[in-house]
């Protein structure tokens, strides 16, 4: 609610509550803008935009040490230059192709001073990474035509292999590179257009956009099979984020549209699906989750209420969201004092600590441990909640955190019902993050067809990554074989968990 000078509440109690609320908002805003990096939230610290202009210069500065006369290391007080400690170098991936370059001694050094010829007795090996820049070439299809000179039979021309996009300049490798650079690397089409132009190839971005849309349409059968796998597993995560589409019929260019993400599937066949819609209404999840039965993990957005009310669906709530609200309340506490937010966070962190201990446990072991270890912590937190809620004002940061916890308690505590159930919705939030980062580069979609294609390609690439596939190699493998696929079995063989494409460098 906005207040002017003439609309402040007359009640001193309400006025005091309003002042406290505004003070908290100022503290949180200052914390977000000016706090030291070590105190910022993980989301702010990990933001690629905050680090964009500093990533080349950013160093881990640590105090240098000097050795005194007794041989003890002490911290130096007057050190001109900071010392950066280097971490242990990771070995280069074993699956990368190797080219051996053998270095021999010059011929004049192979003769020993005694006159005998030196013999090789060993070798030292080191490795260096090499990158071959993008190579552009033209595949020229030559179709021979044959005719019989002895009769008037019509000539016959050799068939051309089936193409994903008929009469197009784009080969599977071009389409795979185009889709990977835009949707895995977040490079807008106009930058890819410039990349091609540096190699002397001029392809308008309108053509590139058409290729993206046509590729998404051809790949739809794979998405249908992925959705079947997603809905067959009894745990599903959902989330949504804003999307701007400029040319939606009957809508203003500034109107907000939405990108929905659903993440789930068996552990050995994870699926991530995106869907573009113009609405955030409850009809959307009802359509997307039609036929689903199982546990549904979401935030507390009311748009999921209708689908969660359907028979066979049990709704879970996200402990990460609850914890964030108490972190906000903790930030506005008086410095140096322990408050109620600390008490709640201590108990919530215990729940997460138990989950970390159970990271590699089986579902049965996790269920047993949750019943034995997590349930008592939940009981303690519920007792604290029942005692605290009547004592805090609802519009304060602490009041909002407490009320969120109370309103969602029945859904928050349900994860202890099974060893396969998640404690939070981080899986969906992590799944939607590549889209959010990419959106900061390309900002908006031009048309509904483009937004739909983006949802399709993001679904394919993120599902491929979740299954351990390198996006370009998998997409090229699929796009090579998709034109000849004609049965369900053919399409199933192309799913990320069913195929092993050759490395991109071997293509």
C-alpha positions as CSV (number, residue, x, y, z in Angstrom):
1,X,0.0,0.0,0.0
2,X,1.2,3.5,-0.8
3,X,0.9,6.3,1.7
4,X,1.0,10.0,1.1
5,X,1.5,12.7,3.7
6,X,-2.3,13.1,4.1
7,X,-3.0,9.4,4.2
8,X,-0.9,8.2,7.1
9,X,-2.8,6.1,9.7
10,X,-4.0,8.1,12.8
11,X,-3.7,5.1,15.1
12,X,-0.3,5.3,16.8
13,X,0.0,1.5,16.8
14,X,-0.6,1.3,13.1
15,X,1.8,4.2,12.5
16,X,4.5,2.6,14.5
17,X,4.0,-0.7,12.6
18,X,4.2,1.2,9.3
19,X,7.4,2.9,10.3
20,X,8.9,-0.4,11.3
21,X,7.9,-2.0,8.0
22,X,9.5,0.9,6.0
23,X,12.7,0.8,8.1
24,X,13.0,-2.9,7.4
25,X,12.6,-2.3,3.6
26,X,15.3,0.3,3.7
27,X,17.7,-2.1,5.6
28,X,17.0,-4.9,3.1
29,X,17.5,-2.6,0.1
30,X,20.8,-1.2,1.5
31,X,22.0,-4.8,2.2
32,X,21.2,-5.8,-1.3
33,X,23.0,-2.8,-2.9
34,X,25.9,-2.1,-0.6
35,X,26.7,-5.1,1.6
36,X,30.2,-6.7,1.2
37,X,30.3,-9.6,-1.3
38,X,30.7,-12.2,1.5
39,X,27.4,-11.1,3.1
40,X,25.3,-11.0,-0.1
41,X,23.0,-13.8,-0.9
42,X,24.2,-16.8,-3.0
43,X,21.9,-15.6,-5.8
44,X,23.6,-12.2,-5.9
45,X,27.1,-13.6,-5.5
46,X,26.6,-16.0,-8.4
47,X,25.0,-13.5,-10.7
48,X,26.8,-13.5,-14.0
49,X,25.9,-9.8,-14.5
50,X,27.6,-8.7,-11.3
51,X,30.8,-10.5,-12.3
52,X,30.7,-9.6,-16.0
53,X,33.1,-6.7,-15.9
54,X,35.3,-8.1,-13.2
55,X,35.8,-11.7,-14.1
56,X,39.3,-11.2,-15.7
57,X,40.6,-9.2,-12.8
58,X,39.0,-10.9,-9.9
59,X,41.6,-12.5,-7.6
60,X,41.5,-14.4,-4.4
61,X,43.7,-12.2,-2.3
62,X,45.2,-13.8,0.8
63,X,47.7,-12.3,3.2
64,X,51.3,-13.2,2.5
65,X,53.4,-15.0,5.1
66,X,56.9,-14.4,6.1
67,X,59.2,-16.7,8.1
68,X,60.7,-15.3,11.3
69,X,64.1,-16.1,12.9
70,X,62.5,-19.0,14.8
71,X,61.3,-20.6,11.6
72,X,57.6,-19.8,12.4
73,X,55.3,-18.4,9.7
74,X,53.7,-15.0,10.7
75,X,51.4,-12.7,8.7
76,X,53.3,-9.9,6.9
77,X,52.0,-6.4,7.8
78,X,53.6,-4.5,4.9
79,X,53.1,-6.5,1.8
80,X,53.0,-4.5,-1.5
81,X,51.5,-7.1,-3.7
82,X,48.8,-9.7,-2.7
83,X,49.7,-13.4,-3.1
84,X,47.2,-15.5,-5.0
85,X,47.2,-19.2,-4.0
86,X,46.6,-21.4,-6.9
87,X,44.4,-24.4,-6.6
88,X,45.3,-27.9,-7.7
89,X,45.0,-28.2,-11.5
90,X,42.4,-30.5,-12.8
91,X,43.5,-33.0,-15.4
92,X,42.1,-32.5,-18.9
93,X,39.2,-34.8,-19.8
94,X,40.4,-38.3,-20.7
95,X,37.8,-38.6,-23.6
96,X,39.4,-35.6,-25.5
97,X,41.4,-36.8,-28.5
98,X,45.2,-36.7,-28.0
99,X,47.8,-35.7,-30.5
100,X,51.3,-36.7,-29.5
101,X,54.2,-34.4,-30.3
102,X,57.5,-36.1,-29.6
103,X,60.5,-33.9,-28.7
104,X,64.0,-35.4,-29.4
105,X,67.4,-34.1,-28.5
106,X,69.2,-32.4,-31.4
107,X,71.5,-34.8,-33.3
108,X,74.7,-33.2,-32.0
109,X,73.6,-33.8,-28.4
110,X,73.0,-37.5,-28.9
111,X,76.7,-38.3,-28.8
112,X,78.2,-38.6,-25.3
113,X,81.5,-37.0,-24.4
114,X,82.9,-40.6,-24.2
115,X,82.1,-41.1,-27.9
116,X,79.1,-43.5,-27.4
117,X,75.6,-42.8,-28.6
118,X,73.0,-41.9,-25.9
119,X,70.0,-44.2,-25.5
120,X,66.5,-43.2,-24.5
121,X,65.8,-44.4,-20.9
122,X,62.6,-42.5,-20.1
123,X,60.4,-39.6,-20.9
124,X,58.5,-36.7,-19.3
125,X,54.9,-36.0,-20.3
126,X,52.9,-32.8,-20.1
127,X,49.6,-31.7,-21.7
128,X,48.4,-28.5,-23.2
129,X,44.9,-27.7,-24.3
130,X,44.3,-26.8,-28.0
131,X,41.2,-25.3,-29.5
132,X,40.5,-25.5,-33.3
133,X,38.4,-22.5,-34.4
134,X,35.0,-23.0,-36.1
135,X,35.6,-24.4,-39.6
136,X,33.0,-23.6,-42.2
137,X,32.8,-25.6,-45.4
138,X,30.2,-26.4,-48.1
139,X,28.7,-29.9,-48.7
140,X,28.0,-30.2,-52.4
141,X,25.4,-32.8,-53.2
142,X,25.9,-34.2,-56.7
143,X,23.0,-36.5,-57.9
144,X,23.9,-38.5,-60.9
145,X,21.3,-39.0,-63.6
146,X,21.2,-42.1,-65.7
147,X,19.5,-43.0,-68.9
148,X,19.5,-45.9,-71.4
149,X,20.7,-45.0,-74.8
150,X,19.2,-48.2,-76.3
151,X,15.6,-47.2,-75.6
152,X,13.4,-44.2,-74.6
153,X,13.0,-45.0,-70.9
154,X,12.8,-41.9,-68.8
155,X,16.1,-40.9,-67.1
156,X,16.6,-41.7,-63.4
157,X,18.3,-39.4,-60.9
158,X,19.9,-40.7,-57.7
159,X,17.9,-39.9,-54.5
160,X,19.2,-37.2,-52.2
161,X,19.3,-38.1,-48.5
162,X,16.3,-36.9,-46.5
163,X,16.8,-33.5,-45.0
164,X,15.5,-32.1,-41.7
165,X,14.5,-28.9,-43.5
166,X,14.0,-29.5,-47.2
167,X,15.6,-27.1,-49.7
168,X,17.6,-25.4,-46.9
169,X,21.2,-24.4,-46.7
170,X,21.4,-25.7,-43.1
171,X,23.0,-29.1,-42.6
172,X,22.5,-30.9,-39.2
173,X,25.8,-29.6,-38.0
174,X,24.8,-26.0,-38.7
175,X,21.4,-26.5,-37.0
176,X,23.1,-28.2,-34.0
177,X,25.6,-25.3,-33.6
178,X,22.8,-22.7,-34.0
179,X,20.6,-24.2,-31.3
180,X,23.6,-24.9,-29.0
181,X,25.0,-21.4,-29.2
182,X,21.6,-19.7,-28.5
183,X,20.1,-22.0,-26.0
184,X,23.1,-23.6,-24.2
185,X,25.5,-20.6,-24.4
186,X,23.0,-17.7,-24.4
187,X,24.3,-16.1,-27.6
188,X,21.5,-14.1,-29.4
189,X,20.9,-14.8,-33.1
190,X,22.4,-11.5,-34.2
191,X,25.7,-12.4,-32.7
192,X,25.6,-15.8,-34.4
193,X,24.9,-14.0,-37.6
194,X,28.1,-11.9,-37.0
195,X,30.1,-15.1,-36.2
196,X,29.1,-16.5,-39.6
197,X,29.9,-13.2,-41.4
198,X,33.4,-13.4,-40.1
199,X,33.8,-16.5,-42.2
200,X,32.3,-14.9,-45.2
201,X,28.9,-16.4,-44.9
202,X,26.0,-14.0,-44.9
203,X,22.8,-15.5,-43.5
204,X,20.1,-13.0,-42.2
205,X,18.9,-13.5,-38.7
206,X,15.4,-13.9,-40.0
207,X,16.5,-17.0,-41.7
208,X,18.3,-18.2,-38.6
209,X,15.1,-17.6,-36.6
210,X,13.1,-19.6,-39.2
211,X,15.5,-22.5,-38.8
212,X,15.1,-22.5,-35.1
213,X,11.3,-22.6,-35.3
214,X,11.4,-25.4,-38.0
215,X,13.8,-27.4,-35.9
216,X,11.6,-27.2,-32.8
217,X,8.6,-28.4,-34.9
218,X,10.6,-31.4,-36.3
219,X,11.8,-32.3,-32.8
220,X,8.3,-32.4,-31.2
221,X,8.0,-36.2,-31.3
222,X,10.9,-36.4,-28.9
223,X,9.3,-33.9,-26.6
224,X,6.1,-36.0,-26.5
225,X,8.0,-39.0,-25.4
226,X,9.8,-37.0,-22.8
227,X,6.5,-35.7,-21.4
228,X,5.3,-39.3,-21.1
229,X,8.4,-40.2,-19.0
230,X,7.9,-37.1,-16.9
231,X,4.3,-37.8,-16.0
232,X,4.9,-41.5,-15.3
233,X,7.2,-40.8,-12.3
234,X,5.4,-40.0,-9.0
235,X,7.4,-36.8,-8.1
236,X,7.3,-33.6,-10.2
237,X,8.7,-30.1,-9.7
238,X,7.1,-27.0,-11.2
239,X,8.1,-23.3,-11.4
240,X,7.5,-20.4,-13.7
241,X,9.2,-17.1,-14.8
242,X,8.4,-14.1,-16.8
243,X,8.9,-13.8,-20.6
244,X,8.3,-10.8,-22.9
245,X,7.0,-11.5,-26.4
246,X,6.7,-8.5,-28.6
247,X,4.2,-9.5,-31.2
248,X,1.4,-11.5,-29.5
249,X,-1.9,-11.0,-31.2
250,X,-4.2,-8.6,-29.3
251,X,-1.6,-7.9,-26.6
252,X,0.6,-4.9,-25.8
253,X,4.3,-5.5,-26.5
254,X,5.0,-4.8,-22.8
255,X,2.6,-7.4,-21.6
256,X,4.1,-10.2,-19.5
257,X,4.0,-13.8,-20.7
258,X,5.3,-16.9,-18.9
259,X,7.7,-19.7,-19.3
260,X,6.8,-22.8,-17.2
261,X,9.2,-25.5,-16.3
262,X,8.5,-29.0,-15.1
263,X,11.3,-31.2,-13.8
264,X,11.1,-34.9,-12.9
265,X,11.4,-38.4,-14.2
266,X,13.3,-41.4,-12.8
267,X,16.8,-40.7,-11.4
268,X,18.4,-42.5,-14.4
269,X,16.1,-40.6,-16.9
270,X,15.7,-37.0,-15.7
271,X,13.4,-34.8,-17.8
272,X,13.1,-31.0,-17.9
273,X,10.3,-29.5,-20.0
274,X,9.6,-25.8,-20.7
275,X,6.2,-24.4,-21.9
276,X,5.4,-20.9,-23.1
277,X,2.0,-19.4,-22.3
278,X,0.5,-15.9,-22.3
279,X,-1.2,-16.6,-18.9
280,X,-0.2,-17.5,-15.4
281,X,-3.7,-18.7,-14.5
282,X,-4.5,-22.1,-12.9
283,X,-5.7,-23.5,-16.3
284,X,-2.1,-23.7,-17.4
285,X,-0.8,-26.3,-14.8
286,X,-4.1,-28.1,-15.2
287,X,-3.3,-28.6,-18.9
288,X,0.4,-29.3,-18.4
289,X,-0.2,-31.9,-15.7
290,X,-3.3,-33.5,-17.2
291,X,-3.2,-37.2,-16.2
292,X,-0.4,-36.8,-13.6
293,X,-0.7,-38.7,-10.3
294,X,1.9,-38.3,-7.6
295,X,3.6,-35.6,-5.4
296,X,3.8,-32.1,-6.8
297,X,6.5,-29.8,-5.5
298,X,6.0,-26.1,-6.0
299,X,6.2,-22.7,-4.2
300,X,3.1,-21.3,-2.6
301,X,1.7,-19.7,-5.8
302,X,-2.1,-20.0,-5.7
303,X,-2.1,-20.9,-9.4
304,X,-1.2,-24.5,-8.5
305,X,-4.1,-24.9,-6.1
306,X,-6.6,-26.2,-8.7
307,X,-4.2,-29.0,-10.0
308,X,-3.2,-29.8,-6.4
309,X,-6.8,-30.3,-5.5
310,X,-7.3,-33.1,-8.1
311,X,-7.6,-36.7,-6.9
312,X,-4.3,-38.5,-6.8
313,X,-2.0,-35.4,-6.5
314,X,-0.3,-34.6,-3.2
315,X,1.2,-31.1,-2.9
316,X,4.6,-30.5,-1.3
317,X,6.0,-27.1,-0.3
318,X,9.6,-25.8,-0.6
319,X,11.7,-25.4,2.5
320,X,14.2,-23.2,0.6
321,X,11.5,-20.6,0.1
322,X,10.7,-20.7,3.9
323,X,14.4,-20.4,4.8
324,X,14.9,-17.4,2.5
325,X,12.2,-15.5,4.3
326,X,13.8,-16.1,7.7
327,X,17.1,-15.0,6.2
328,X,15.4,-11.7,5.2
329,X,14.1,-11.4,8.7
330,X,17.6,-12.1,10.1
331,X,19.1,-9.2,8.1
332,X,16.9,-6.6,9.7
333,X,17.6,-7.7,13.3
334,X,19.7,-5.4,15.4
335,X,23.4,-6.1,14.8
336,X,25.0,-8.4,17.3
337,X,21.8,-9.7,18.7
338,X,20.3,-13.1,18.3
339,X,16.6,-13.0,17.5
340,X,13.7,-15.3,16.6
341,X,14.8,-15.6,13.0
342,X,18.0,-17.1,14.2
343,X,16.1,-19.7,16.2
344,X,14.0,-20.7,13.2
345,X,17.0,-20.8,10.9
346,X,18.9,-23.0,13.3
347,X,16.2,-25.6,13.2
348,X,15.7,-25.4,9.4
349,X,19.5,-25.7,8.9
350,X,19.4,-28.9,11.0
351,X,16.8,-30.3,8.6
352,X,19.2,-29.5,5.7
353,X,22.1,-31.0,7.5
354,X,20.3,-34.3,7.8
355,X,19.6,-34.2,4.1
356,X,23.3,-33.7,3.4
357,X,24.1,-36.7,5.5
358,X,21.6,-38.7,3.5
359,X,22.8,-37.6,0.1
360,X,24.0,-41.1,-1.0
361,X,21.5,-43.1,1.0
362,X,18.9,-45.4,-0.5
363,X,15.3,-44.4,-0.4
364,X,14.6,-46.8,2.4
365,X,17.5,-45.5,4.4
366,X,16.5,-41.9,3.8
367,X,12.9,-42.6,4.9
368,X,14.0,-44.3,8.1
369,X,16.5,-41.5,8.9
370,X,13.9,-38.8,8.3
371,X,11.4,-40.5,10.6
372,X,14.1,-40.9,13.3
373,X,16.0,-37.6,12.9
374,X,14.0,-35.1,10.9
375,X,10.6,-35.6,12.5
376,X,11.7,-34.5,16.0
377,X,13.2,-31.4,14.6
378,X,10.0,-30.7,12.7
379,X,8.0,-31.2,16.0
380,X,10.4,-28.7,17.7
381,X,10.0,-26.2,14.9
382,X,6.2,-26.5,15.0
383,X,6.1,-25.9,18.7
384,X,8.2,-22.8,18.2
385,X,5.9,-21.6,15.4
386,X,2.7,-22.1,17.4
387,X,4.2,-20.0,20.3
388,X,5.7,-17.3,18.1
389,X,3.0,-16.6,15.5
390,X,0.6,-14.7,17.9
391,X,3.5,-12.6,19.1
392,X,4.7,-11.0,15.9
393,X,3.2,-8.4,13.6
394,X,2.3,-9.8,10.2
395,X,3.7,-7.0,8.1
396,X,7.3,-7.2,9.5
397,X,9.9,-9.4,7.8
398,X,9.7,-11.8,10.7
399,X,5.9,-11.8,10.6
400,X,5.9,-12.6,6.9
401,X,8.4,-15.4,7.4
402,X,6.4,-16.9,10.3
403,X,3.1,-16.6,8.5
404,X,4.6,-18.2,5.4
405,X,5.8,-21.1,7.5
406,X,2.4,-21.5,9.2
407,X,0.3,-21.2,6.0
408,X,2.4,-23.9,4.3
409,X,3.2,-26.1,7.2
410,X,1.1,-29.1,6.2
411,X,2.8,-29.2,2.8
412,X,6.3,-28.5,4.2
413,X,6.4,-31.4,6.6
414,X,5.2,-34.0,4.1
415,X,8.6,-34.7,2.6
416,X,9.3,-37.1,5.5
417,X,6.5,-39.4,4.2
418,X,8.9,-41.0,1.7
419,X,12.6,-41.4,1.0
420,X,12.1,-40.4,-2.7
421,X,10.5,-37.0,-1.8
422,X,12.4,-33.7,-2.1
423,X,12.9,-31.2,0.7
424,X,12.6,-28.2,-1.6
425,X,12.0,-27.1,-5.1
426,X,15.6,-26.4,-6.0
427,X,15.5,-28.9,-8.8
428,X,13.0,-26.8,-10.7
429,X,14.7,-23.5,-9.8
430,X,18.0,-24.9,-11.1
431,X,16.3,-26.2,-14.2
432,X,14.9,-22.7,-15.0
433,X,18.1,-20.8,-14.3
434,X,19.7,-21.4,-17.8
435,X,16.6,-19.8,-19.3
436,X,16.8,-16.8,-16.9
437,X,20.5,-16.3,-17.7
438,X,19.8,-16.6,-21.5
439,X,17.0,-14.1,-21.2
440,X,19.4,-11.5,-19.9
441,X,21.2,-11.8,-23.2
442,X,18.4,-12.0,-25.8
443,X,15.9,-10.1,-23.5
444,X,12.6,-11.1,-25.3
445,X,11.1,-13.2,-28.0
446,X,9.7,-11.6,-31.1
447,X,6.7,-13.8,-31.9
448,X,4.7,-16.6,-30.2
449,X,6.2,-19.1,-32.6
450,X,9.7,-18.0,-31.5
451,X,8.7,-18.3,-27.8
452,X,7.3,-21.8,-28.5
453,X,10.5,-22.8,-30.3
454,X,12.6,-21.5,-27.4
455,X,10.6,-23.7,-25.0
456,X,11.0,-26.7,-27.2
457,X,14.8,-26.3,-27.6
458,X,15.4,-25.4,-24.0
459,X,13.6,-28.6,-23.1
460,X,15.7,-30.7,-25.3
461,X,19.1,-29.2,-24.4
462,X,18.4,-29.1,-20.6
463,X,17.2,-32.7,-20.6
464,X,20.2,-33.8,-22.6
465,X,22.5,-32.0,-20.1
466,X,20.7,-33.6,-17.2
467,X,21.4,-37.0,-18.8
468,X,25.1,-36.3,-19.2
469,X,25.0,-35.5,-22.9
470,X,27.1,-32.8,-24.5
471,X,24.4,-30.6,-26.2
472,X,26.0,-30.1,-29.6
473,X,27.1,-33.7,-30.1
474,X,23.6,-35.0,-29.0
475,X,21.7,-32.5,-31.2
476,X,23.9,-33.3,-34.2
477,X,23.3,-37.0,-33.7
478,X,19.6,-36.5,-33.4
479,X,19.3,-34.1,-36.4
480,X,21.3,-36.5,-38.6
481,X,18.9,-39.3,-37.9
482,X,15.5,-37.6,-37.4
483,X,14.6,-37.3,-41.1
484,X,14.6,-41.1,-41.4
485,X,12.7,-41.8,-38.2
486,X,9.3,-43.2,-38.9
487,X,8.2,-45.3,-35.8
488,X,8.0,-44.8,-32.1
489,X,11.0,-47.1,-31.7
490,X,13.1,-44.8,-34.0
491,X,12.2,-41.8,-31.9
492,X,12.8,-43.6,-28.6
493,X,16.3,-44.5,-29.8
494,X,17.1,-40.8,-30.1
495,X,16.2,-39.9,-26.5
496,X,19.1,-38.7,-24.4
497,X,19.2,-41.7,-22.1
498,X,19.0,-44.2,-25.0
499,X,21.8,-43.0,-27.4
500,X,25.6,-42.5,-27.3
501,X,26.5,-40.0,-29.9
502,X,30.1,-39.8,-31.1
503,X,32.1,-36.8,-29.7
504,X,31.6,-33.6,-31.6
505,X,35.3,-33.6,-32.7
506,X,34.8,-37.0,-34.3
507,X,31.9,-35.9,-36.4
